[in-house]
Amino acid sequence: MRIYLIILSVLVISCKKENSLSGNNPYSNVDSKNAFSVKVEGESSIVRKKIINSFVEEKFPTNNLDNNLKPHDEISGYKMSQKEFDDYSEKEKNMSKLVVSYSDHLEVYFLPDKFPLNAAISKLGLQVEPGRMFKWTKHESAYAFPGGKFFLASLNIDDLVKNDQYFYQEVQNINNGFQGMNFKLKPGQLMEVTAQYDLYIQKDKITDVQGQFHYCNFNAYTDPSCGYCQYKMQTAADEFDRLPLPRITEIGLSAKVGDNNFDAVDINPEMINDNKFKFKISANDDRETPVILSLGKSFNNIEKSVQGFSYNRACSNEETNSILSLQKKLQITSQVKVMGRGFENLKNIL
């Protein structure tokens, strides 16, 4: 998308220095057209996420540098010619850049030196979105200056809470199934469970078995019918083979959210691929929500009768029978995320 940059012009009425200091506003005729506007598709842009998160960082600092706004975040992913980018960078040096984040788009302005920031909303004709308010990121200057960078967001408490779910997450990685794991979700928190599963069956192998010792009266060292009875038999191996995947309804997935019980059909997880899925659980809007999760079940072993073979001459009984038990094992790796700090912790930020 070609981005056309329109520099904000300032029509300054010729006047003496003492007049500009006496209260006359030399910026009353600032052109309100933005330098460019970028429509946001799908989820909010990363620059909006970072802007909103900066308000939370003031109260809950994490010192995570990846969360900080970086140069040109606002144009990340958008194509500009080298000349357009050079022009853009030159304006950044000589003017102040103002990035305004709305719920569905970004607007970027270039402000001249000494432009009063407290007049930006009215002088630029910025429209307040219904149910939202404007909030500035933390800055020290009251006026624009060459090279300055300022950020303004249109948001409400719901935007703040949802955005915090992206940045603040408590994660548990679990390498096997679990039963009855307890959580408590605060209003404004979200739980995301991601799991991958496979079903395996224990392999069998042929094992040499040593039976009873057979005594001989003569030629004990040369008679092949003397000595230990030895034969072969199928036994369980330490290795496993993968079985066809069971259905999602067969792996013991269930959840109790508040007083309501849900099985796998009710949960209806999103299948990422054949054996990986995820689902989310939201807290109640007005109270803490207890959640109990279960995932994983035991499968019955496969049992079959096996008989010895390849007996040597020292074996008097060549009909040794046994029951071979092969283990079925459901292997699950999962991750549970509790996302966001919740309304109560964030309500005083706006």
For each residue, the residues with C-beta under 8 A, 3 or more apart:
1: 78 79
2: 79 81 84
3: 36 38 75 78 80 84
4: 36
5: 35 36 84 87 88 91 110
6: 31 33 34 35 36
7: 35 91 95 110
8: 30 31 33 35 95 109 110 111 112
9: 30 31
10: 26 27 29 30 112 115
11: 29 30
12: 26 27
13: 26
14:
15: 19 20 24 26
16: 19 20
17: 20 21
18: 21 22
19: 15 16 22 24
20: 15 16 17 24 26
21: 17 18
22: 18 19
23:
24: 15 19 20
25: 28 116 119
26: 10 12 13 15 20
27: 10 12 30 112 115 116 119 123
28: 25 123
29: 10 11
30: 8 9 10 11 27 115 123 124
31: 6 8 9
32: 123 124 125
33: 6 8
34: 6 37 100 107 108 109 124
35: 5 6 7 8 91 107 108 109 110
36: 3 4 5 6 107 108
37: 34 105 106 107 108
38: 3 45 74 75 78 105 106 107 108
39: 104 105
40: 43 44 45 48 103 104 105 106
41:
42:
43: 40
44: 40 48 49 52 103 163
45: 38 40 48 49 74 101 106
46: 49 50 73 76
47: 50 51 69 73 74 76 99 101 106
48: 40 44 45 51 52 101 106 153
49: 44 45 46 52 53 163 166 167
50: 46 47 53 54 67 68 69 73
51: 47 48 54 55 69 99 101 137 151 153
52: 44 48 49 55 56 101 153 155 159 160 163
53: 49 50 56 57 67 163 164 166 167
54: 50 51 57 58 67 69 137 138 151
55: 51 52 58 59 135 137 153 160 349 350
56: 52 53 59 60 160 163 164 167 168 341 346 349
57: 53 54 60 61 62 67
58: 54 55 61 138 349
59: 55 56 348 349
60: 56 57 168 341 345
61: 57 58
62: 57 67
63:
64: 67 68
65: 68
66:
67: 50 53 54 57 62 64 167
68: 50 64 65
69: 47 50 51 54 73 137 149 151
70: 73
71:
72: 75 76
73: 46 47 50 69 70 76
74: 38 45 47 99 106 108
75: 3 38 72 78 80 88 108
76: 46 47 72 73
77:
78: 1 3 38 75
79: 1 2
80: 3 75 84 85 88
81: 2 84 85
82: 85 86
83: 86 87
84: 2 3 5 80 81 87 88
85: 80 81 82 88 89
86: 82 83 89 90
87: 5 83 84 90 91
88: 5 75 80 84 85 91 92
89: 85 86 92 93
90: 86 87 93 94
91: 5 7 35 87 88 94 95 97 110
92: 88 89 95 97 110 147 149
93: 89 90 146 147
94: 90 91 146 147
95: 7 8 91 92 110 111 112 113 144 146 148
96: 110 111 112 113 115 144 145 146 147 148 149 150
97: 91 92 108 109 110 111 148 149 150
98: 108 109 110 111 120 124 144 150 151 152
99: 47 51 74 106 107 108 149 150 151 152
100: 34 106 107 108 109 126 152 153 154
101: 45 47 48 51 52 106 151 152 153 154 155
102: 105 106 107 129 154
103: 40 44 129 132 154 155 159
104: 39 40
105: 37 38 39 40 102
106: 37 38 40 45 47 48 74 99 100 101 102
107: 34 35 36 37 38 99 100 102 126
108: 34 35 36 37 38 74 75 97 98 99 100
109: 8 34 35 97 98 100 120 124
110: 5 7 8 35 91 92 95 96 97 98
111: 8 95 96 97 98 115 120 144 148 150
112: 8 10 27 95 96 115 144
113: 95 96 143 144 145 146
114: 143 144 145
115: 10 27 30 96 111 112 119 120 123 143 144
116: 25 27 119 120 142 143
117: 120 136 139 141 142 143 144 150
118: 142
119: 25 27 115 116 122 123
120: 98 109 111 115 116 117 123 124 126 152
121: 124 126 134 152
122: 119 125 126
123: 27 28 30 32 115 119 120
124: 30 32 34 98 109 120 121
125: 32 122
126: 100 107 120 121 122 134 152
127:
128: 132 133 134 154
129: 102 103 132 154
130:
131: 156
132: 103 128 129 154 155 156 159
133: 128 154 155 156 350
134: 121 126 128 152 153 154
135: 55 152 153 155 350
136: 117 139 150 151 152
137: 51 54 55 69 150 151 152 153
138: 54 58
139: 117 136 150
140:
141: 117 144 145 148
142: 116 117 118
143: 113 114 115 116 117
144: 95 96 98 111 112 113 114 115 117 141 148 150
145: 96 113 114 141 148
146: 93 94 95 96 113
147: 92 93 94 96
148: 95 96 97 111 141 144 145
149: 69 92 96 97 99
150: 96 97 98 99 111 117 136 137 139 144
151: 51 54 69 98 99 101 136 137
152: 98 99 100 101 120 121 126 134 135 136 137
153: 48 51 52 55 100 101 134 135 137
154: 100 101 102 103 128 129 132 133 134
155: 52 101 103 132 133 135 159 160 350
156: 131 132 133 159 160 350
157: 160 161 343 346 347 350
158: 161 162
159: 52 103 132 155 156 162 163
160: 52 55 56 155 156 157 163 164 346 349 350
161: 157 158 164 165 188 340 342 343 346
162: 158 159 165 166 340
163: 44 49 52 53 56 159 160 166 167
164: 53 56 160 161 167 168 188 340 341 346
165: 161 162 168 169 189 190 339 340
166: 49 53 162 163 339
167: 49 53 56 67 163 164
168: 56 60 164 165 339 340 341
169: 165 337 338 339 340
170: 337 338
171: 335 336 337
172: 335 336 337
173: 333 334 335
174: 178 332 333 334 335 336
175: 333
176: 296 331 332 333
177: 252 295 296 297 330 332
178: 174 181 293 294 295 296 334
179: 252 294 295 296
180: 292 293 294
181: 178 292 293 294 336
182: 290 291 292
183: 191 290 291 292 293 336 338
184: 288 289 290 291
185: 189 190 191 281 282 283 284 288 289 291 338 342
186: 189 283 288 341 342 343 344 345
187: 283 284 285 286 287 288 342 343 344
188: 161 164 283 340 341 342 343 344 346
189: 165 185 186 282 283 338 339 340 341 342
190: 165 185 280 281 282 283 338 339 340
191: 183 185 280 281 282 291 336 337 338 339
192: 278 279 280 336 337 339
193: 278 279 280 281 293 295 334 335 336 337
194: 272 276 277 278 334 335 337
195: 276 277 278 295 332 333 334 335
196: 275 276 277 332 333 334
197: 245 251 275 330 331 332 333
198: 242 245 275 330 331
199: 242 243 244 245 246 299 328 329 330 331
200: 240 241 242 243 328 329 330 331
201: 240 241 243 302 326 327 328 329
202: 236 237 239 240 326 327 328 329
203: 236 237 239 240 241 326
204: 234 235 236 237 324 326
205: 234 235 236 237
206: 232 233 234 235
207: 232 233 234 235
208: 230 231 232
209: 230 231 232 233 308 320
210: 228 229 230
211: 228 229 230 231 315 320
212: 228 229
213: 227 228 229 314
214: 225 226 227 228 229 314 315 316
215: 220 226
216: 219 220 223 225 226
217:
218: 223
219: 216 222 223 226
220: 215 216 223 226
221: 226
222: 219
223: 216 218 219 220 226
224: 227 312 313 314
225: 214 216 313 314
226: 214 215 216 219 220 221 223 314
227: 213 214 224 314
228: 210 211 212 213 214 314
229: 210 211 212 213 214 311 312 314 315 316 317
230: 208 209 210 211 311 312 314 315
231: 208 209 211 308 309 310 311 312 315 318 320
232: 206 207 208 209 308 309 310
233: 206 207 209 306 307 308 309 320 322
234: 204 205 206 207 306 324
235: 204 205 206 207 324
236: 202 203 204 205 324 325 326 327
237: 202 203 204 205
238:
239: 202 203
240: 200 201 202 203 327 329
241: 200 201 203
242: 198 199 200
243: 199 200 201 328
244: 199
245: 197 198 199 274 275
246: 199 250 251 330
247: 250 251
248: 251 253 264 269 271 277
249: 253 263 264 265
250: 246 247 297
251: 197 246 247 248 264 295 296 297 330 332
252: 177 179 294 295 296 297 330
253: 248 249 263 264 267 269 294 295
254: 261 262 263 264 267 293 294 295
255: 261 262 267 281 291 292 293 294
256: 259 260 261 262 290 291 292
257: 260 262 281 289 290 291
258: 284 289 290
259: 256
260: 256 257
261: 254 255 256
262: 254 255 256 257 266 267
263: 249 253 254 266 267
264: 248 249 251 253 254 267 268 269
265: 249 268
266: 262 263
267: 253 254 255 262 263 264 279
268: 264 265 279
269: 248 253 264 277 278 279
270: 277 278 279
271: 248 274 276 277
272: 194 276 277 278
273: 276
274: 245 271
275: 196 197 198 245
276: 194 195 196 271 272 273
277: 194 195 196 248 269 270 271 272
278: 192 193 194 195 269 270 272
279: 192 193 267 268 269 270
280: 190 191 192 193
281: 185 190 191 193 255 257 291
282: 185 189 190 191
283: 185 186 187 188 189 190 288 289 342
284: 185 187 258 287 288 289
285: 187
286: 187
287: 187 284
288: 184 185 186 187 283 284
289: 184 185 257 258 283 284
290: 182 183 184 256 257 258
291: 182 183 184 185 191 255 256 257 281
292: 180 181 182 183 255 256
293: 178 180 181 183 193 254 255 336
294: 178 179 180 181 252 253 254 255
295: 177 178 179 193 195 251 252 253 254 332 334
296: 176 177 178 179 251 252 330 332
297: 177 250 251 252 330
298: 330
299: 199 328 329 330
300: 328
301: 325 326 327 328
302: 201 325 326 328
303: 323 324 325 326
304: 323 324 326
305: 321 322 323 324
306: 233 234 321 322 323 324
307: 233 319 320 321 322
308: 209 231 232 233 311 318 319 320 321 322
309: 231 232 233
310: 231 232
311: 229 230 231 308 315 318
312: 224 229 230 231 315
313: 224 225
314: 213 214 224 225 226 227 228 229 230
315: 211 214 229 230 231 311 312 318
316: 214 229
317: 229 320
318: 231 308 311 315
319: 307 308
320: 209 211 231 233 307 308 317
321: 305 306 307 308
322: 233 305 306 307 308
323: 303 304 305 306
324: 204 234 235 236 303 304 305 306
325: 236 301 302 303
326: 201 202 203 204 236 301 302 303 304
327: 201 202 236 240 301
328: 199 200 201 202 243 299 300 301 302
329: 199 200 201 202 240 299
330: 177 197 198 199 200 246 251 252 296 297 298 299
331: 176 197 198 199 200
332: 174 176 177 195 196 197 251 295 296
333: 173 174 175 176 195 196 197
334: 173 174 178 193 194 195 196 295
335: 171 172 173 174 193 194 195
336: 171 172 174 181 183 191 192 193 293
337: 169 170 171 172 191 192 193 194
338: 169 170 183 185 189 190 191
339: 165 166 168 169 189 190 191 192
340: 161 162 164 165 168 169 188 189 190
341: 56 60 164 168 186 188 189 345 346
342: 161 185 186 187 188 189 283 345 346
343: 157 161 186 187 188 346 347
344: 186 187 188 347
345: 60 186 341 342
346: 56 157 160 161 164 188 341 342 343 349
347: 157 343 344 350
348: 59
349: 55 56 58 59 160 346
350: 55 133 135 155 156 157 160 347
